Structures are given as structure tokens and as C-alpha cells.
Amino acid sequence: MKKAIIFIATALFTTTMFAQSKNFLDIPYLETHAQVDTMVTPDKIYLNIIIQEKDTKGRVSIEEQENQMAQRLKALGIDLEEQLVIKDASSNFKKYFLRQQEVLKSKQYALLVYSGKELGDVMLALEQLDIANTRIEKTEYSKMDELELELKSKAVKKAMQKADALTKPLGQKVGMAIHIADNSQYYPRYNQAPMMEMKAVSADMGQAQPLDIDFEKIKVETTVNVKFALSN
């Protein structure tokens, strides 16, 4: 008896679920696809800097070069506590012809700047200090989360506009959205090894000017599929 009751209850539940699925499929609907994109300029640029002791008779120590760099960066308005960190400190060994061994120290830093202009100022200052081992490591757009949400909203509105355009000639009306699928790609927060263009350094009365640097913009796009119920 209990088995019969369980069987009947299961059958009723299955029939109800099937009916609900069938009713959903029987609803007249229109599916639209919409994509929006934009280009943004990175506002966080990470510069990798390596300072090494010079293998010369009167070489400058790591500590002295570090202090010189810190002073120049402060003069440019760089917040050392917030924007400069040490990534790695190491020692390299080199053998001389006299079979003596000497330690040549090196330090690696990561510097964060917020614009191409600020980066140009920094690179010029480092060049003047004879610190040439620098490279752009990565760039980032700090408001990526807010931008993605804004683009998703625009994409849904665009899908609605397309649905209106498709149904208007038929005399039908677009109703509520019965299904929304977000098919957007995941965008990493960092753009590794970005391309950049360095324009020529100009000189005015012998005074060098900062580099004018244009960064490759980051493309961000979002895609949605929306099903709208239709009514006459």
C-alpha cells in the first residue's frame, strides 16, 4: 500500500514538472543577442626596476643607488610607501683573473605609477641615474568591475531594443524577459607585457623632456542572450 502511494505521488510530481516545462516551451518568445564593447586606458602601470652594483673600480654601492633613486622619486611626488616595493634581493658571484671572488649585489623593485606622463618622468629620472635595467611588467584598469556591470546593463537594453525592432512590424509586443544568459568573457585585471609607443624625447635649451608614452588600450566587451515573452 505504501509503495502504491509513493508511486502515485512520484507520478503526479513528474506529470506536474512535465506540464510546467511544456507550458514554458509553449509560451511565444523571441530570443535576441546583443554585444557591447569599449576601450579603456590603463590607470595602473607596474614598472620592474633592477639595481646592480657596477663591476668597475669605483663602483657605486646598491645602498647609494637606492638612496639616489628614492630621492628622485620623492621629488617627482611618488609615495614610496604606497608605490614602491622590493621584489627580490640577491647576490651574484664573479671570478676575477687573480682568482679572487667578490660579491656583486642586486635588488629588484616594483614601482606603481598611474599615468603615461608619470611613467615618462620616472624613466627619465632613472636614465639620468644610470639605472637602465627597467621594463613595463603589466598594466591594469582599476575600475574594471564597475565597467563590466555598466556594459552588461547596456547589452540588456540593446537586446530589448532589438526585440522591439523585430516585433514591431508584426504587430506584437515584447513582454517580460523569461531567460537571460550572460555569455561575457572573463577579463583579467592585469594586461601582461602591454604594447606601448614611446615618442621621441625632445630637448629645449639642452633640457631633456619626459617621454611621451601612449599605452595600448584594453578592450572590454560583454555579450548577453535574452528571451522575451511575446503578446499580441
N, C-alpha and C positions, 0 to 999 in steps of 0.2 A: 504493500500500500504506500509506504514511504517512497519507494523507488518510483512508483507511478506519479506521485505528487511532484517529486523532483523533476521527472521527465517533462511533465506538463508545464511546470514553471520555466524550465530551460527553453522549451519550445516557444512559449509566449514571449520570453525575453528576446530570443533570436528573431522571432517574427517582428517584434517591435523595432529592433535595431535595423532590420532589413527595410522596414517600412519607412523609417526615418531617413535611411540612406537613399532610398528610392525617391522619397519626396524631395530631398535636396537635389538629386540629379534631375528631377522633373521641373525644377524652377528655371524659367528662362533667364539666361545670364549672358553677359558679354565679358570676355577676358581681354584686357589691354596690357601692353608692355610699355614701360617708359624708362628712359635713361637720361640722367643729367650729369654734367661734369664741370669742373672748374680747374684753374691753375692757381697755385699759391706760391709765394716766395718764402723760402726758409727764413725763420727768425731766430734760429739757434744754430750756430756753426761751431763745430768742435775741431780745434787745431791741435795736432800732435807735435810736440817740441822735444828735441833731444839735445842736451848739452853734454859735450865731451871735453875732457882735458886735451889740450893740443900736445902732440908728440914733438915738441920743439924744445930748444934750450931754455927759453924764457917763457914756458907755457903758463897760461892763466889757470888757476885752480877752478874746480867746479863751484866752490863756495863763492868765489869772487864773481864769476859769470852769473851765478844765480842771483846775487845781490844786485848786480847791474841790471839784470832783466827785471827784477821786482821793482826797482826804482823807476825804470822807464814805463812799465805797465801802469804803475800807480799814477805817473804823470799823465797818462792817457785816460785816466778815470776808470781803470779796471779795478774791480773789487776782488782782491786776491783771495780772500776767504771764500767768496761765493763762486768765483770763476776759474780759479787755478788749483789743480790738484796734482800730486806726484803719482805717476802710474807705476814707475819701476826705477829702482836704483841698482846698478850692477858694476862690476869691476872686470876689466879685460887685461890680460897679461900679454906682454910683448917682449921677446928676447932680443937683446942687442948683440952686436958683434963681439963685445967684450964679455959675453956670457953672463951679463948682469940681467936681473929681472926686475921690472918696475911695474907698479900698478897704475893703470890708466882708468880713472873712474868716469862713469857717465850717469846721467839722470834723465828720466823721461817724464814729461808733463802733459797734461790735458788742459787746454785753455778753452773756455767757452766765451764766444762773442755773439753779439746779437744783430749784426748787420755787415754787409759787404764793406761799408765805409770803415767800421771799427776794425774789421779784419785787415783792411789795407793799411791802416795806421799801425797795427801790431806788427805786420810783416815787414814794413819799412823800418820800424824800430829794431826788430830782431836782426835785420840785414845790417844795420849800422853797428850793431854789437858783434857782428861776425858770427851770428848764430844762424846757420843756413840749413840745418837739418830739421826742416818743418814740412808738414803736409796737412791737407784737409782730410780729416778722418770720416766725418759724417755730418749731415745736416738734418734739421728737424723743424716741423711746423708745430708750434706749441698748442694751437687751438684746433687740433685735428678732430677731437671728439665732437666739439660744438659744430664744426663744419660738416661732418658726416651726418649729424642729425638734421641740419638745415637742408642738406641735399636730399635726404630721404623724404622730407616733407614736400620739397619741390617736385620730386619724382611722383609722389602720390597725386598731387594736384595736376600734374601733367597727364597722368593716366586718366584722371577724371575728365579733363578737357578733351582727350582723345575719344573717350567713351561718348561724351556729348556730341562730338562731331560725327561719329559713326551712326548714332541712333537718330539724330535729328531728321535726316531725310526719310526715315522710316516711320516717323510719327510716334516713336516710342520714347519713353522716359527712363533715365538712369536712376535706379534706386540705391539702396544701401549696399556697401561693399560686403560681400559674403565670404571673401577669402583674399588675403594679402600675403604675398611671398616676397621676402627681401632677398634678392639674389646678388647683393653687393659683394665686392671683393674685400678681403681684409687688407688694410694698408698699414705697413709697419710704421712705427713712429719715427724711425730713422731712415735716411736715404744714404746708403753706404757709398763711399767713393764717388761723390757727386761730380758732375762735369761743371766746370766754371771757365769763364773767359776773363783773362787779365788784360786790360788795355794798357797801352804804353805809359810808362812813368814820365810825366812832364817835368821840366825844370824851369824855374823862374828866378833869374838872377843867381843861378848856381844853387838854389834851394830845391832839394828833391821834394816831390809831392807824393802823398799816399797813392797806392794802387787803386784804380777804379775797377772793382770786381763785380761782375754780374753772375749770379748763380743760376744753374738750371732749375727751372720751376718744377714743383711737384704737381703731377696731375692726380686729381681725386675725382672718382666717379661713383655713382650709385645706380642700381637697377632694381625695379620692382615689377611684379606681375600682380594685377588686381582683377578680381572677378566681381562685377556689379550685377545685381539683380535688375531685371527689366520689367517694365509695366507699360501698358498701352495708354 
